[in-house]
């Protein structure tokens, strides 16, 4: 059985599972605060697409180099 890694959130004073996305964690715990642990959470496909789109916008020469 898979057991997600946990991390203690000092802002909300709770333990959170890191196998969800930051967006899911915020929704589950009604949190509107900026998350200092954002990099620890698992990537979710929709959020991953947003990160890729942002990276492409910053470095179009990378896409040109790929061909």
C-alpha positions in Angstrom: 0.0 0.0 0.0 1.3 3.5 -0.9 1.7 5.9 1.9 2.1 9.5 0.9 5.0 11.5 2.4 3.7 14.1 4.9 4.9 17.5 5.8 4.0 19.7 8.7 2.5 23.1 7.6 3.3 25.7 10.2 0.9 28.2 8.6 -2.1 26.0 9.2 -0.8 23.9 12.1 -1.6 20.6 10.3 0.1 17.7 8.6 -0.5 17.6 4.8 0.0 14.8 2.3 2.4 15.7 -0.5 0.9 13.4 -3.1 -1.7 16.1 -4.0 -1.2 19.4 -5.7 -0.8 22.8 -4.0 -4.2 23.7 -5.5 -5.9 20.6 -4.0 -4.2 21.2 -0.6 -5.4 24.8 -0.6 -9.0 23.8 -1.4 -9.0 21.0 1.1 -7.8 23.2 4.0 -9.4 26.5 2.9 -6.0 28.2 2.7 -5.5 31.4 0.8 -1.9 32.0 2.1 1.1 31.7 -0.2 2.6 28.2 0.3 6.3 28.1 1.3 6.3 24.4 0.7 5.0 24.5 -2.9 8.0 22.8 -4.4 7.5 19.8 -2.1 4.0 18.9 -3.5 3.5 16.4 -6.3 3.1 17.7 -9.8 -0.4 17.3 -11.3 -0.9 17.3 -15.0 -2.9 20.5 -15.3 -0.4 22.4 -13.1 2.5 20.9 -14.9 1.1 22.2 -18.2 1.0 25.7 -16.7 4.6 25.5 -15.6 5.7 24.2 -19.1 3.8 27.1 -20.7 5.5 29.6 -18.4 8.9 28.1 -19.2 8.3 28.3 -22.9 7.3 31.9 -22.6 10.5 32.8 -20.9 12.9 30.9 -23.2 11.5 30.6 -26.8 15.0 29.9 -28.0 14.8 26.5 -26.3 11.9 25.5 -28.4 13.7 26.7 -31.6 16.7 24.7 -30.6 14.6 21.5 -30.3 13.5 21.8 -33.9 
